[in-house]
Amino acid sequence: MPSRAFILVETQVGKVQQVARSLRALDGMVSAEVVTGNFDIIALVEAPDMASMADLVTGRVQGVRGVLRTITCVTAG
């Protein structure tokens, strides 16, 4: 069963739409929705295992221009 996680993303001011488009283009990204509140985007990602999940989050999501901070919430069931 693949690993899934929700990623809470904070972006630079004025970059939320650009970041959301970039996130949606990543392999493993199920969805990336612009939201209100303390974070700007909530993304859902899926990966075959936790090592792949870590690579997706730290290597690709956090590397998107305009991303300031992320919090990853791995699903528990």
N, CA, C and O atoms as a GROMACS GRO file, in nm:
protein
  308
    1MET      N    1   0.084  -0.118   0.000
    1MET     CA    2   0.000   0.000   0.000
    1MET      C    3   0.089   0.125   0.000
    1MET      O    4   0.183   0.133   0.079
    2PRO      N    5   0.061   0.220  -0.086
    2PRO     CA    6   0.145   0.340  -0.093
    2PRO      C    7   0.133   0.426   0.032
    2PRO      O    8   0.031   0.423   0.101
    3SER      N    9   0.236   0.504   0.060
    3SER     CA   10   0.235   0.601   0.168
    3SER      C   11   0.169   0.728   0.117
    3SER      O   12   0.190   0.769   0.003
    4ARG      N   13   0.088   0.790   0.204
    4ARG     CA   14   0.022   0.915   0.168
    4ARG      C   15   0.048   1.017   0.277
    4ARG      O   16   0.065   0.982   0.394
    5ALA      N   17   0.053   1.143   0.237
    5ALA     CA   18   0.074   1.251   0.334
    5ALA      C   19   0.009   1.378   0.284
    5ALA      O   20  -0.001   1.403   0.164
    6PHE      N   21  -0.036   1.458   0.379
    6PHE     CA   22  -0.080   1.593   0.350
    6PHE      C   23   0.037   1.686   0.382
    6PHE      O   24   0.101   1.672   0.487
    7ILE      N   25   0.064   1.780   0.294
    7ILE     CA   26   0.172   1.875   0.315
    7ILE      C   27   0.112   2.014   0.324
    7ILE      O   28   0.045   2.060   0.231
    8LEU      N   29   0.137   2.080   0.435
    8LEU     CA   30   0.093   2.218   0.455
    8LEU      C   31   0.206   2.307   0.407
    8LEU      O   32   0.319   2.293   0.452
    9VAL      N   33   0.175   2.398   0.316
    9VAL     CA   34   0.279   2.476   0.249
    9VAL      C   35   0.256   2.625   0.273
    9VAL      O   36   0.146   2.677   0.251
   10GLU      N   37   0.360   2.693   0.318
   10GLU     CA   38   0.359   2.839   0.327
   10GLU      C   39   0.442   2.892   0.212
   10GLU      O   40   0.552   2.844   0.186
   11THR      N   41   0.389   2.993   0.142
   11THR     CA   42   0.458   3.047   0.025
   11THR      C   43   0.498   3.193   0.047
   11THR      O   44   0.450   3.259   0.139
   12GLN      N   45   0.585   3.241  -0.040
   12GLN     CA   46   0.618   3.383  -0.041
   12GLN      C   47   0.493   3.461  -0.084
   12GLN      O   48   0.409   3.409  -0.157
   13VAL      N   49   0.483   3.582  -0.037
   13VAL     CA   50   0.369   3.668  -0.072
   13VAL      C   51   0.361   3.682  -0.224
   13VAL      O   52   0.461   3.710  -0.290
   14GLY      N   53   0.242   3.662  -0.278
   14GLY     CA   54   0.219   3.678  -0.420
   14GLY      C   55   0.258   3.558  -0.506
   14GLY      O   56   0.246   3.564  -0.628
   15LYS      N   57   0.304   3.449  -0.444
   15LYS     CA   58   0.353   3.333  -0.520
   15LYS      C   59   0.262   3.211  -0.510
   15LYS      O   60   0.294   3.106  -0.566
   16VAL      N   61   0.149   3.222  -0.440
   16VAL     CA   62   0.070   3.103  -0.412
   16VAL      C   63   0.021   3.032  -0.538
   16VAL      O   64   0.029   2.909  -0.545
   17GLN      N   65  -0.028   3.103  -0.636
   17GLN     CA   66  -0.079   3.037  -0.758
   17GLN      C   67   0.034   2.971  -0.836
   17GLN      O   68   0.018   2.860  -0.887
   18GLN      N   69   0.146   3.039  -0.846
   18GLN     CA   70   0.262   2.983  -0.916
   18GLN      C   71   0.312   2.856  -0.846
   18GLN      O   72   0.342   2.756  -0.912
   19VAL      N   73   0.319   2.859  -0.714
   19VAL     CA   74   0.364   2.742  -0.638
   19VAL      C   75   0.265   2.628  -0.655
   19VAL      O   76   0.306   2.513  -0.674
   20ALA      N   77   0.137   2.656  -0.647
   20ALA     CA   78   0.035   2.552  -0.662
   20ALA      C   79   0.047   2.484  -0.799
   20ALA      O   80   0.037   2.362  -0.808
   21ARG      N   81   0.067   2.562  -0.904
   21ARG     CA   82   0.084   2.504  -1.039
   21ARG      C   83   0.208   2.415  -1.044
   21ARG      O   84   0.205   2.306  -1.101
   22SER      N   85   0.317   2.462  -0.986
   22SER     CA   86   0.441   2.384  -0.986
   22SER      C   87   0.425   2.254  -0.908
   22SER      O   88   0.474   2.150  -0.950
   23LEU      N   89   0.357   2.260  -0.794
   23LEU     CA   90   0.335   2.140  -0.715
   23LEU      C   91   0.249   2.039  -0.790
   23LEU      O   92   0.278   1.919  -0.788
   24ARG      N   93   0.145   2.086  -0.855
   24ARG     CA   94   0.055   1.996  -0.930
   24ARG      C   95   0.127   1.921  -1.041
   24ARG      O   96   0.082   1.814  -1.083
   25ALA      N   97   0.238   1.976  -1.089
   25ALA     CA   98   0.313   1.913  -1.198
   25ALA      C   99   0.408   1.803  -1.150
   25ALA      O  100   0.464   1.730  -1.232
   26LEU      N  101   0.428   1.791  -1.018
   26LEU     CA  102   0.521   1.692  -0.965
   26LEU      C  103   0.463   1.551  -0.969
   26LEU      O  104   0.345   1.532  -0.940
   27ASP      N  105   0.545   1.453  -1.004
   27ASP     CA  106   0.504   1.313  -0.995
   27ASP      C  107   0.479   1.280  -0.849
   27ASP      O  108   0.558   1.317  -0.762
   28GLY      N  109   0.372   1.211  -0.821
   28GLY     CA  110   0.337   1.175  -0.685
   28GLY      C  111   0.240   1.272  -0.619
   28GLY      O  112   0.186   1.244  -0.512
   29MET      N  113   0.218   1.386  -0.682
   29MET     CA  114   0.126   1.486  -0.627
   29MET      C  115  -0.016   1.447  -0.668
   29MET      O  116  -0.047   1.440  -0.787
   30VAL      N  117  -0.101   1.423  -0.571
   30VAL     CA  118  -0.241   1.389  -0.597
   30VAL      C  119  -0.322   1.517  -0.616
   30VAL      O  120  -0.402   1.527  -0.708
   31SER      N  121  -0.300   1.615  -0.528
   31SER     CA  122  -0.368   1.743  -0.540
   31SER      C  123  -0.290   1.850  -0.465
   31SER      O  124  -0.211   1.820  -0.376
   32ALA      N  125  -0.312   1.975  -0.502
   32ALA     CA  126  -0.252   2.090  -0.435
   32ALA      C  127  -0.356   2.201  -0.440
   32ALA      O  128  -0.379   2.261  -0.545
   33GLU      N  129  -0.417   2.227  -0.326
   33GLU     CA  130  -0.528   2.322  -0.318
   33GLU      C  131  -0.488   2.447  -0.242
   33GLU      O  132  -0.430   2.439  -0.134
   34VAL      N  133  -0.520   2.563  -0.298
   34VAL     CA  134  -0.498   2.690  -0.230
   34VAL      C  135  -0.606   2.705  -0.124
   34VAL      O  136  -0.725   2.686  -0.151
   35VAL      N  137  -0.563   2.738  -0.001
   35VAL     CA  138  -0.655   2.748   0.112
   35VAL      C  139  -0.631   2.878   0.189
   35VAL      O  140  -0.533   2.949   0.164
   36THR      N  141  -0.720   2.908   0.282
   36THR     CA  142  -0.702   3.022   0.370
   36THR      C  143  -0.654   2.971   0.506
   36THR      O  144  -0.667   2.853   0.537
   37GLY      N  145  -0.598   3.059   0.584
   37GLY     CA  146  -0.552   3.020   0.717
   37GLY      C  147  -0.403   3.041   0.732
   37GLY      O  148  -0.344   3.123   0.662
   38ASN      N  149  -0.342   2.967   0.823
   38ASN     CA  150  -0.199   2.982   0.851
   38ASN      C  151  -0.110   2.935   0.737
   38ASN      O  152   0.005   2.979   0.726
   39PHE      N  153  -0.160   2.847   0.654
   39PHE     CA  154  -0.084   2.798   0.539
   39PHE      C  155  -0.156   2.837   0.412
   39PHE      O  156  -0.275   2.868   0.414
   40ASP      N  157  -0.085   2.836   0.300
   40ASP     CA  158  -0.140   2.882   0.173
   40ASP      C  159  -0.190   2.770   0.084
   40ASP      O  160  -0.281   2.789   0.004
   41ILE      N  161  -0.129   2.651   0.099
   41ILE     CA  162  -0.163   2.537   0.014
   41ILE      C  163  -0.166   2.411   0.101
   41ILE      O  164  -0.081   2.394   0.189
   42ILE      N  165  -0.263   2.325   0.075
   42ILE     CA  166  -0.260   2.190   0.131
   42ILE      C  167  -0.248   2.095   0.013
   42ILE      O  168  -0.332   2.093  -0.077
   43ALA      N  169  -0.140   2.017   0.016
   43ALA     CA  170  -0.113   1.923  -0.093
   43ALA      C  171  -0.128   1.780  -0.040
   43ALA      O  172  -0.099   1.752   0.076
   44LEU      N  173  -0.174   1.691  -0.126
   44LEU     CA  174  -0.181   1.549  -0.096
   44LEU      C  175  -0.083   1.478  -0.188
   44LEU      O  176  -0.091   1.491  -0.310
   45VAL      N  177   0.009   1.402  -0.128
   45VAL     CA  178   0.108   1.328  -0.206
   45VAL      C  179   0.097   1.180  -0.177
   45VAL      O  180   0.050   1.139  -0.070
   46GLU      N  181   0.141   1.100  -0.273
   46GLU     CA  182   0.140   0.956  -0.260
   46GLU      C  183   0.272   0.903  -0.315
   46GLU      O  184   0.318   0.945  -0.421
   47ALA      N  185   0.332   0.810  -0.240
   47ALA     CA  186   0.460   0.752  -0.281
   47ALA      C  187   0.460   0.604  -0.246
   47ALA      O  188   0.386   0.562  -0.156
   48PRO      N  189   0.541   0.523  -0.314
   48PRO     CA  190   0.540   0.379  -0.289
   48PRO      C  191   0.589   0.339  -0.150
   48PRO      O  192   0.551   0.234  -0.099
   49ASP      N  193   0.672   0.422  -0.088
   49ASP     CA  194   0.726   0.390   0.045
   49ASP      C  195   0.772   0.519   0.111
   49ASP      O  196   0.772   0.625   0.048
   50MET      N  197   0.812   0.511   0.238
   50MET     CA  198   0.851   0.630   0.313
   50MET      C  199   0.979   0.694   0.261
   50MET      O  200   0.994   0.816   0.267
   51ALA      N  201   1.072   0.616   0.209
   51ALA     CA  202   1.195   0.673   0.153
   51ALA      C  203   1.161   0.759   0.031
   51ALA      O  204   1.216   0.868   0.015
   52SER      N  205   1.073   0.711  -0.052
   52SER     CA  206   1.030   0.788  -0.169
   52SER      C  207   0.953   0.911  -0.126
   52SER      O  208   0.964   1.017  -0.189
   53MET      N  209   0.874   0.898  -0.020
   53MET     CA  210   0.799   1.012   0.034
   53MET      C  211   0.895   1.121   0.080
   53MET      O  212   0.876   1.239   0.050
   54ALA      N  213   0.998   1.080   0.154
   54ALA     CA  214   1.097   1.177   0.203
   54ALA      C  215   1.165   1.248   0.087
   54ALA      O  216   1.186   1.370   0.093
   55ASP      N  217   1.198   1.174  -0.018
   55ASP     CA  218   1.262   1.236  -0.135
   55ASP      C  219   1.167   1.334  -0.203
   55ASP      O  220   1.208   1.442  -0.244
   56LEU      N  221   1.041   1.297  -0.214
   56LEU     CA  222   0.942   1.384  -0.277
   56LEU      C  223   0.928   1.514  -0.199
   56LEU      O  224   0.926   1.622  -0.258
   57VAL      N  225   0.919   1.503  -0.067
   57VAL     CA  226   0.896   1.623   0.014
   57VAL      C  227   1.022   1.709   0.023
   57VAL      O  228   1.018   1.828  -0.007
   58THR      N  229   1.132   1.650   0.064
   58THR     CA  230   1.253   1.730   0.088
   58THR      C  231   1.326   1.764  -0.041
   58THR      O  232   1.388   1.869  -0.052
   59GLY      N  233   1.319   1.676  -0.138
   59GLY     CA  234   1.394   1.699  -0.262
   59GLY      C  235   1.320   1.779  -0.366
   59GLY      O  236   1.380   1.855  -0.442
   60ARG      N  237   1.188   1.763  -0.370
   60ARG     CA  238   1.114   1.829  -0.479
   60ARG      C  239   1.017   1.935  -0.429
   60ARG      O  240   1.021   2.048  -0.479
   61VAL      N  241   0.931   1.903  -0.334
   61VAL     CA  242   0.833   2.002  -0.287
   61VAL      C  243   0.904   2.122  -0.226
   61VAL      O  244   0.874   2.237  -0.261
   62GLN      N  245   0.998   2.098  -0.136
   62GLN     CA  246   1.068   2.209  -0.072
   62GLN      C  247   1.160   2.284  -0.168
   62GLN      O  248   1.204   2.394  -0.138
   63GLY      N  249   1.188   2.224  -0.282
   63GLY     CA  250   1.272   2.289  -0.382
   63GLY      C  251   1.197   2.379  -0.478
   63GLY      O  252   1.259   2.448  -0.560
   64VAL      N  253   1.066   2.380  -0.470
   64VAL     CA  254   0.986   2.465  -0.559
   64VAL      C  255   1.008   2.611  -0.522
   64VAL      O  256   0.998   2.649  -0.405
   65ARG      N  257   1.039   2.692  -0.621
   65ARG     CA  258   1.061   2.835  -0.598
   65ARG      C  259   0.935   2.899  -0.541
   65ARG      O  260   0.826   2.885  -0.597
   66GLY      N  261   0.951   2.968  -0.429
   66GLY     CA  262   0.839   3.034  -0.364
   66GLY      C  263   0.791   2.963  -0.238
   66GLY      O  264   0.714   3.020  -0.162
   67VAL      N  265   0.836   2.840  -0.215
   67VAL     CA  266   0.800   2.767  -0.094
   67VAL      C  267   0.889   2.816   0.020
   67VAL      O  268   1.011   2.812   0.010
   68LEU      N  269   0.827   2.861   0.128
   68LEU     CA  270   0.902   2.907   0.245
   68LEU      C  271   0.915   2.798   0.351
   68LEU      O  272   1.021   2.782   0.411
   69ARG      N  273   0.806   2.724   0.374
   69ARG     CA  274   0.803   2.628   0.484
   69ARG      C  275   0.699   2.522   0.455
   69ARG      O  276   0.597   2.549   0.392
   70THR      N  277   0.726   2.400   0.502
   70THR     CA  278   0.629   2.292   0.488
   70THR      C  279   0.616   2.217   0.620
   70THR      O  280   0.710   2.212   0.700
   71ILE      N  281   0.500   2.159   0.640
   71ILE     CA  282   0.477   2.063   0.747
   71ILE      C  283   0.413   1.942   0.682
   71ILE      O  284   0.313   1.954   0.611
   72THR      N  285   0.472   1.825   0.706
   72THR     CA  286   0.422   1.702   0.644
   72THR      C  287   0.346   1.620   0.749
   72THR      O  288   0.398   1.594   0.858
   73CYS      N  289   0.226   1.582   0.714
   73CYS     CA  290   0.140   1.501   0.802
   73CYS      C  291   0.112   1.369   0.731
   73CYS      O  292   0.027   1.362   0.643
   74VAL      N  293   0.186   1.265   0.770
   74VAL     CA  294   0.170   1.133   0.708
   74VAL      C  295   0.040   1.070   0.760
   74VAL      O  296   0.012   1.073   0.879
   75THR      N  297  -0.038   1.013   0.668
   75THR     CA  298  -0.163   0.951   0.708
   75THR      C  299  -0.134   0.826   0.791
   75THR      O  300  -0.033   0.758   0.772
   76ALA      N  301  -0.225   0.796   0.884
   76ALA     CA  302  -0.205   0.685   0.976
   76ALA      C  303  -0.298   0.568   0.948
   76ALA      O  304  -0.295   0.469   1.022
   77GLY      N  305  -0.377   0.575   0.846
   77GLY     CA  306  -0.464   0.462   0.823
   77GLY      C  307  -0.548   0.473   0.700
   77GLY      O  308  -0.626   0.383   0.670
   0.00000   0.00000   0.00000
